[in-house]
Structures are given as structure tokens and as C-alpha cells.
Amino acid sequence: MGQGETTLTAFYKGWDRYQGLLVGAIAPLSPEQLALRAAPSLRPAWLLAAHIIGARVGWFHSTLGEGDPALAAFDPWDEEGAPPRDAAELVDGLEATWGLIRDCLDRWTPAMLDDPFTTRRGRAVTRQWVLWHVLEHDLHHGGELFLTLGMHGLPTPDL
């Protein structure tokens, strides 16, 4: 990065706070609480968090080629038949994948947003598309998680 170039960190400020809210909501939960669902056909709380983790790894690591190869171990956490994860594991996954995102935001510049990538399925995407998609995915499924916890009388963050 050349002198005077800015990174994307300032443009995505607030995502870090949301990450903290996700961790704060998950960390104190028991296995029984993590198994709660909003409805029988919907994902349990643990799987909502695992889905956020898996999507972050899938897009940033698998598609964009970012991060330590060890992050790939988080990718299958939300697949059909995956074993339930406890709060400590989920917090670890959220923190590890947030570290990946934060590192990218700290290095990437606005000039890099249009860089092209190809998904595993052959779809063309840009770095900007991946950033927006993962951010909206975090917000959507984090909202599902907070709704699930709240409807069962558990504390949820004040956004």
C-alpha cells in the first residue's frame, strides 16, 4: 500500500461493534439455550452462529483466498448433520473469522474493491460484492439469533 492510501477499516466501522454483540450474546449460553429455536423448522441458536462463521470462512477464505489455512476447519460447521457446537467453540469461531475480516479491512484499499474473483461454482464476484454480502449475512442471521434468544426470554443486545 502506498503512502497516503487509506484502508477499508474506516468505511466498515461498526461491523466490529456488531461482532462484539454476537460474541456477547453467545458466550454465556448453555448447551440447552444454544439448542433453542424460533420454530421447529428453523435453525437452533448454535447453528445460526455456526452459519455466520461458515459463511465468513467460505467467502473470505475459500473464495478470496485470505487467511490461515487452519480457518478451513470452520467451513463445515453449518453443514447438514454437523455436530452442535458449545458457546466456547462458537466464540472461538466468531473471533477467528472476525480476525480474518479485520485483517482484510486493515489491508485492503478502495482501489481493490473491484478486483474480480470466481466462486467454487464458477460465479464471478468482486471484493466489494463479497464484503457487502458477508456484512448483510452477518446482520440477517445475527438478527435471527437475537430474535430466537429474545423470544425465549434470554438477554439480547440493544442495537
C-alpha positions in Angstrom: 0.0 0.0 0.0 1.4 3.4 -1.0 1.8 6.3 1.3 -1.4 8.3 1.7 -3.6 5.3 0.7 -6.5 4.6 3.1 -7.7 1.2 4.0 -11.3 0.0 4.2 -11.4 -0.1 8.0 -13.0 3.4 8.4 -15.7 2.5 5.8 -16.8 -0.6 7.7 -16.6 0.9 11.2 -19.5 -0.5 13.3 -19.1 -4.1 12.0 -16.6 -4.6 14.8 -19.2 -3.5 17.3 -21.8 -5.9 15.9 -19.2 -8.7 16.1 -18.9 -7.8 19.8 -22.7 -8.1 20.2 -22.7 -11.5 18.6 -19.9 -12.8 20.9 -21.6 -11.2 24.0 -24.9 -12.9 23.2 -23.4 -16.4 22.5 -20.7 -16.5 25.3 -22.9 -17.1 28.3 -25.3 -19.6 26.7 -25.6 -23.2 28.0 -26.0 -26.1 25.5 -29.7 -26.1 26.3 -30.0 -22.5 25.4 -28.0 -22.9 22.3 -30.4 -25.6 21.2 -33.4 -23.2 21.3 -35.2 -22.4 18.0 -37.7 -19.8 17.0 -39.8 -22.5 15.4 -39.3 -26.3 15.0 -38.4 -25.8 11.3 -35.8 -23.1 11.9 -32.1 -23.3 12.9 -31.2 -23.6 16.6 -29.2 -20.7 18.1 -25.9 -22.6 17.9 -26.5 -23.3 14.2 -27.3 -19.7 13.4 -23.9 -18.7 14.9 -22.1 -21.6 13.1 -23.8 -20.4 9.8 -22.3 -16.9 10.3 -18.9 -18.5 10.9 -19.1 -20.8 8.0 -20.2 -18.1 5.6 -17.3 -15.8 6.7 -14.8 -18.6 6.0 -16.5 -19.7 2.8 -16.3 -16.2 1.3 -13.1 -14.7 2.7 -11.0 -17.8 2.9 -12.3 -20.1 0.1 -13.4 -17.5 -2.4 -10.9 -14.7 -1.8 -8.0 -16.8 -0.6 -7.5 -14.9 2.6 -6.3 -16.1 6.0 -4.6 -19.0 7.6 -5.4 -22.5 6.1 -6.4 -23.6 9.6 -9.6 -21.5 9.1 -10.9 -24.0 6.7 -11.8 -26.2 9.7 -14.7 -23.8 10.5 -16.2 -24.1 7.0 -18.3 -27.3 7.5 -19.7 -26.2 10.9 -23.1 -25.3 9.4 -23.4 -28.3 7.0 -26.3 -30.8 7.3 -25.6 -33.2 10.1 -22.8 -31.0 11.7 -22.5 -31.7 15.4 -23.7 -29.0 17.8 -21.1 -26.5 19.0 -20.9 -25.2 22.5 -20.5 -21.5 23.4 -16.8 -21.5 23.7 -16.3 -23.1 20.3 -18.7 -20.6 18.7 -17.0 -17.7 20.3 -13.7 -19.0 19.1 -15.1 -19.4 15.6 -16.6 -15.9 15.7 -13.3 -14.4 17.0 -11.1 -16.2 14.5 -13.3 -15.3 11.5 -13.6 -11.7 12.7 -9.8 -11.6 12.9 -9.7 -12.6 9.3 -12.2 -9.9 8.2 -10.5 -7.2 10.3 -7.1 -8.1 8.8 -8.6 -7.8 5.3 -10.2 -4.4 6.1 -6.9 -3.2 7.6 -5.0 -4.1 4.4 -7.5 -3.6 1.6 -7.9 -0.2 -0.1 -10.8 1.3 -2.0 -8.9 0.7 -5.3 -9.1 -3.1 -4.6 -12.9 -3.3 -4.3 -13.5 -4.1 -8.0 -10.9 -6.9 -8.0 -12.6 -10.0 -9.6 -12.8 -13.4 -8.1 -14.5 -16.7 -9.1 -16.5 -18.8 -6.6 -16.2 -22.5 -6.3 -19.3 -22.7 -8.5 -17.8 -20.5 -11.2 -19.7 -17.3 -10.4 -17.8 -14.0 -11.0 -17.9 -11.7 -7.9 -15.9 -8.7 -6.8 -14.2 -8.0 -3.4 -16.9 -5.3 -2.9 -19.7 -7.8 -3.5 -18.2 -10.3 -1.0 -17.8 -7.6 1.6 -21.4 -6.4 1.3 -22.7 -10.0 1.1 -20.9 -11.1 4.3 -21.9 -8.0 6.1 -25.6 -8.4 5.2 -25.4 -12.1 6.0 -24.0 -11.3 9.5 -26.8 -8.8 10.1 -29.6 -11.1 8.8 -28.6 -14.2 10.7 -27.5 -12.3 13.8 -31.0 -10.8 13.8 -32.4 -14.3 13.7 -30.2 -15.3 16.5 -31.2 -12.3 18.7 -34.9 -12.9 17.9 -34.6 -16.6 18.9 -32.9 -15.7 22.2 -35.3 -12.9 22.9 -38.4 -14.9 22.3 -37.1 -17.4 24.9 -36.6 -14.7 27.5 -32.8 -14.6 27.1 -30.9 -11.3 27.0 -30.3 -9.7 23.6 -28.2 -6.7 22.7 -29.6 -3.2 22.5 -28.8 -2.2 18.9 
